[in-house]
Amino acid sequence: MIQRIGSKEIILLLAVSVVTLGAGVAAVIIDSSPEWKYYQSEFEAIVAEELGDVDPSQIPRGIQQVWVDDLDLVDRCTTCHLGVDWAGLEDVEEPWTTHPNQEIFDQHPVEDFGCTSCHGGQGLALTYLDGHGYVDHWNVPILGKAVGIEYDPRSALPMYEITCNFCHRYERSTVGTPFINHAKQLVRDKGCKICHVINGSGGSLGPDLSSEGDKHAEGYDFSNLVSPQQTIFNWHIKHFQSPETVVPNTIMPAMNFQSRDQYALAMLAMSWRDNTDLPWSYFPEIDLKDEMTQEEIDREHRMLSGDGAFFVEKSCFVCHSIEAYEIQSPTDKGPDLSWAPDDVRTRFSKTVEEFLFDPTGTMEIILGSQILLTDEEKWEAVEKIMRAYDIVTNRADSLSADTLGGSGPSGSGN
């Protein structure tokens, strides 16, 4: 028995057919008029207006692609950014403008570096949003003003410096990266490597930071980050601003970093990525280790293996300098331990020995929860503090004697 199709079913079938046909036509139109064709059409008009008569064959057409085998990288950025190497288009807006600082291509030719290795973004994409990485599940947006201004509305941060340091991480300073250079100087000045392994060397009090930039968001605890910007970069900024706020019970002290310091150090931390697979030709012609002066090498040696190494190992130096052993605290939040016998006697009416075994105030909390010393270690601390006290008092007595000895002859003639 043949069942007749009702009018409702026919109307529904026709509607579905029309929608399907419309979707197909729309797909054909979109495919035949992709976004990049508009940019290429505009580029031809801009070239004609700005540069006059130009041989049409010189103007690129179609999808442009750079394949960098050494980096396993495919970039199609120049499909839209057609004016990158065209002189005379410096005042034209993006994406048609000339790349600034053309000299950079002498050492970083596009065919060897591509675009996204320096600027971020999604190289295979062919639309604005996809190409700039403003999509879900793409962790590296284009590192331009739009991202930089989110963190400093007054002046967009040069976020591209993060990728520069991927290759230049072992240089003491790098031309064109003022924030990264500033951060490297802070790392040296504050003695960060006393607590952290950085670039393969350093202490073990804090986490190894050599590959900090490879950590995914899942590796960070954002629960204490009171900010609408729940990003890794902002986590670092806030952590350098107030370590204990972001990581409660951390032994890392607040270093009183200013805003520029925080931005610079956040960039540096995110630039520290595993680059062991990077071909040697991409590194500057230096040894693959931090460049250090002899003075810095000597200071690090004293801190890690000299007479005061005990106070570094136990984290005491985080708040206290020890003048006698040439240990410089990055914060100086507490008094110099070389003078502890006088300081403890004046403030607490105790000897150093009594204070270490029965502390009060802030030190009661620190020695009870953060710096846990055995009785044997407490006696060792007492012995080293008393030795340091002898060194500085003898030094002071000698200086006083020299001063008095020098003033005698000048006063004897009166």
URPE-V25599 format. One record per pair of residues at least 4 apart in sequence whose ideal C-beta (glycine too) atoms are under 7 Angstrom apart, sorted by the first residue. I is the first residue (numbers start at 1). J is the second residue. If there is no record, write none. Layout:
BEGIN
i=(I & I)
j=(J & J)
END
This chain:
BEGIN
i=(5 & 5 & 7 & 8 & 9 & 10 & 11 & 12 & 13 & 14 & 15 & 16 & 17 & 18 & 19 & 20 & 21 & 22 & 23 & 24 & 25 & 26 & 27 & 28 & 29 & 33 & 34 & 35 & 35 & 36 & 36 & 36 & 36 & 37 & 38 & 39 & 39 & 39 & 40 & 40 & 40 & 42 & 42 & 43 & 43 & 43 & 43 & 43 & 44 & 44 & 45 & 46 & 46 & 46 & 47 & 47 & 47 & 50 & 50 & 50 & 51 & 54 & 54 & 60 & 60 & 63 & 63 & 63 & 64 & 64 & 64 & 65 & 65 & 66 & 66 & 66 & 66 & 66 & 67 & 68 & 68 & 68 & 68 & 70 & 71 & 71 & 73 & 73 & 73 & 73 & 74 & 74 & 75 & 75 & 75 & 75 & 76 & 76 & 76 & 77 & 77 & 77 & 77 & 78 & 78 & 79 & 80 & 81 & 82 & 83 & 83 & 83 & 83 & 83 & 84 & 84 & 85 & 86 & 87 & 89 & 89 & 89 & 90 & 90 & 92 & 92 & 93 & 104 & 105 & 105 & 108 & 109 & 110 & 110 & 113 & 113 & 114 & 115 & 115 & 116 & 116 & 116 & 117 & 118 & 118 & 118 & 119 & 119 & 119 & 120 & 120 & 120 & 120 & 120 & 120 & 121 & 121 & 121 & 121 & 121 & 121 & 122 & 122 & 122 & 122 & 125 & 125 & 126 & 127 & 128 & 129 & 129 & 130 & 132 & 132 & 133 & 133 & 133 & 133 & 134 & 141 & 143 & 143 & 143 & 143 & 143 & 144 & 145 & 145 & 147 & 148 & 148 & 148 & 148 & 148 & 149 & 149 & 150 & 151 & 151 & 151 & 151 & 151 & 152 & 152 & 152 & 157 & 158 & 160 & 161 & 161 & 161 & 161 & 161 & 162 & 162 & 162 & 164 & 164 & 164 & 164 & 165 & 165 & 165 & 165 & 165 & 166 & 166 & 166 & 167 & 167 & 167 & 168 & 168 & 169 & 169 & 169 & 170 & 170 & 170 & 170 & 170 & 170 & 171 & 171 & 171 & 172 & 172 & 173 & 173 & 174 & 174 & 177 & 178 & 179 & 179 & 179 & 179 & 180 & 180 & 180 & 180 & 180 & 181 & 182 & 182 & 183 & 183 & 183 & 183 & 183 & 184 & 184 & 185 & 186 & 186 & 186 & 186 & 187 & 187 & 188 & 190 & 190 & 191 & 191 & 192 & 192 & 193 & 193 & 193 & 193 & 193 & 194 & 194 & 194 & 195 & 195 & 195 & 196 & 196 & 196 & 196 & 196 & 196 & 197 & 197 & 197 & 197 & 197 & 197 & 198 & 198 & 198 & 199 & 199 & 199 & 200 & 200 & 203 & 205 & 206 & 209 & 209 & 210 & 211 & 211 & 211 & 212 & 212 & 213 & 213 & 213 & 213 & 213 & 214 & 214 & 215 & 215 & 217 & 220 & 220 & 222 & 222 & 224 & 224 & 224 & 225 & 225 & 225 & 225 & 225 & 227 & 227 & 229 & 231 & 232 & 232 & 233 & 233 & 233 & 234 & 235 & 235 & 236 & 236 & 236 & 236 & 237 & 237 & 237 & 237 & 238 & 238 & 238 & 239 & 239 & 239 & 240 & 240 & 240 & 240 & 241 & 241 & 242 & 242 & 243 & 243 & 243 & 243 & 244 & 244 & 251 & 251 & 251 & 253 & 253 & 253 & 253 & 255 & 255 & 257 & 257 & 257 & 259 & 260 & 261 & 262 & 263 & 264 & 265 & 266 & 267 & 278 & 283 & 286 & 292 & 292 & 294 & 295 & 296 & 297 & 298 & 299 & 300 & 301 & 301 & 302 & 302 & 303 & 303 & 304 & 304 & 305 & 306 & 307 & 308 & 308 & 308 & 308 & 309 & 310 & 310 & 310 & 311 & 311 & 311 & 311 & 311 & 312 & 312 & 314 & 314 & 315 & 316 & 316 & 316 & 317 & 317 & 317 & 318 & 318 & 319 & 319 & 319 & 319 & 320 & 320 & 320 & 320 & 320 & 321 & 321 & 321 & 321 & 321 & 322 & 322 & 322 & 322 & 322 & 323 & 323 & 323 & 324 & 324 & 324 & 324 & 325 & 335 & 335 & 337 & 337 & 338 & 338 & 338 & 339 & 339 & 339 & 340 & 340 & 340 & 340 & 341 & 341 & 341 & 341 & 342 & 343 & 344 & 344 & 344 & 344 & 344 & 345 & 345 & 348 & 348 & 350 & 350 & 351 & 352 & 352 & 352 & 352 & 353 & 353 & 354 & 355 & 356 & 356 & 356 & 357 & 359 & 359 & 359 & 360 & 362 & 363 & 364 & 365 & 366 & 366 & 367 & 367 & 373 & 373 & 373 & 375 & 376 & 377 & 378 & 379 & 380 & 381 & 382 & 383 & 384 & 385 & 386 & 387 & 388 & 389 & 390 & 391 & 392 & 393 & 394 & 395 & 396 & 397 & 398 & 399 & 400 & 401 & 402 & 403 & 404 & 407 & 408)
j=(9 & 10 & 11 & 12 & 13 & 14 & 15 & 16 & 17 & 18 & 19 & 20 & 21 & 22 & 23 & 24 & 25 & 26 & 27 & 28 & 29 & 30 & 31 & 32 & 33 & 37 & 126 & 127 & 128 & 40 & 79 & 80 & 126 & 41 & 42 & 43 & 80 & 95 & 44 & 61 & 82 & 46 & 96 & 47 & 59 & 82 & 83 & 96 & 48 & 59 & 49 & 50 & 92 & 96 & 51 & 54 & 59 & 88 & 89 & 92 & 88 & 58 & 59 & 64 & 82 & 76 & 79 & 126 & 76 & 78 & 79 & 74 & 76 & 75 & 78 & 110 & 111 & 114 & 74 & 73 & 112 & 113 & 114 & 279 & 114 & 117 & 114 & 116 & 117 & 123 & 123 & 124 & 114 & 115 & 116 & 123 & 123 & 124 & 126 & 81 & 115 & 123 & 131 & 82 & 84 & 126 & 95 & 95 & 96 & 89 & 92 & 96 & 97 & 98 & 98 & 99 & 99 & 98 & 98 & 96 & 97 & 98 & 97 & 98 & 96 & 97 & 97 & 108 & 109 & 110 & 113 & 113 & 114 & 115 & 117 & 118 & 123 & 119 & 123 & 120 & 121 & 123 & 163 & 160 & 163 & 164 & 142 & 143 & 160 & 133 & 140 & 141 & 142 & 143 & 163 & 131 & 132 & 133 & 140 & 141 & 142 & 130 & 131 & 133 & 138 & 130 & 131 & 131 & 131 & 132 & 134 & 135 & 135 & 141 & 142 & 138 & 140 & 141 & 142 & 141 & 147 & 147 & 159 & 160 & 162 & 163 & 148 & 149 & 156 & 159 & 152 & 156 & 157 & 158 & 159 & 153 & 156 & 229 & 157 & 233 & 234 & 237 & 263 & 156 & 157 & 263 & 263 & 179 & 164 & 165 & 177 & 179 & 180 & 267 & 267 & 270 & 271 & 168 & 174 & 177 & 180 & 169 & 177 & 180 & 268 & 271 & 271 & 273 & 275 & 278 & 282 & 283 & 174 & 284 & 199 & 271 & 272 & 199 & 286 & 288 & 289 & 290 & 291 & 284 & 286 & 291 & 184 & 291 & 181 & 184 & 180 & 181 & 181 & 182 & 183 & 263 & 264 & 267 & 184 & 264 & 267 & 268 & 271 & 185 & 186 & 264 & 187 & 264 & 265 & 267 & 268 & 188 & 268 & 189 & 190 & 261 & 264 & 265 & 192 & 198 & 296 & 255 & 330 & 303 & 330 & 196 & 198 & 198 & 201 & 202 & 203 & 300 & 203 & 303 & 312 & 203 & 205 & 206 & 202 & 203 & 206 & 207 & 208 & 209 & 201 & 202 & 204 & 208 & 209 & 210 & 202 & 209 & 210 & 210 & 289 & 290 & 210 & 289 & 304 & 315 & 252 & 269 & 272 & 272 & 272 & 273 & 274 & 269 & 272 & 269 & 270 & 271 & 272 & 273 & 273 & 274 & 219 & 220 & 232 & 232 & 235 & 230 & 235 & 245 & 246 & 248 & 230 & 234 & 235 & 238 & 246 & 234 & 238 & 234 & 235 & 236 & 270 & 237 & 266 & 270 & 238 & 239 & 246 & 240 & 266 & 269 & 270 & 241 & 262 & 263 & 266 & 242 & 245 & 246 & 243 & 246 & 247 & 257 & 262 & 265 & 266 & 257 & 262 & 246 & 254 & 247 & 250 & 252 & 254 & 248 & 250 & 315 & 318 & 370 & 318 & 319 & 331 & 333 & 330 & 331 & 261 & 262 & 265 & 263 & 264 & 265 & 266 & 267 & 268 & 269 & 270 & 271 & 282 & 288 & 291 & 296 & 297 & 298 & 299 & 300 & 301 & 302 & 303 & 304 & 305 & 306 & 306 & 326 & 312 & 327 & 309 & 312 & 309 & 325 & 325 & 312 & 322 & 325 & 327 & 313 & 314 & 380 & 384 & 316 & 317 & 322 & 327 & 337 & 317 & 327 & 371 & 373 & 371 & 320 & 337 & 371 & 322 & 327 & 329 & 329 & 331 & 329 & 331 & 333 & 334 & 329 & 334 & 335 & 336 & 337 & 327 & 328 & 329 & 332 & 336 & 327 & 336 & 337 & 338 & 388 & 336 & 338 & 392 & 338 & 388 & 391 & 392 & 388 & 339 & 343 & 385 & 388 & 388 & 389 & 392 & 343 & 389 & 392 & 344 & 352 & 385 & 389 & 345 & 352 & 386 & 389 & 346 & 347 & 348 & 350 & 351 & 352 & 355 & 349 & 350 & 355 & 360 & 354 & 355 & 355 & 356 & 382 & 385 & 386 & 357 & 382 & 358 & 359 & 378 & 381 & 382 & 378 & 363 & 364 & 367 & 364 & 366 & 367 & 368 & 369 & 370 & 371 & 371 & 373 & 377 & 378 & 381 & 379 & 380 & 381 & 382 & 383 & 384 & 385 & 386 & 387 & 388 & 389 & 390 & 391 & 392 & 393 & 394 & 395 & 396 & 397 & 398 & 399 & 400 & 401 & 402 & 403 & 404 & 405 & 406 & 407 & 408 & 411 & 412)
END
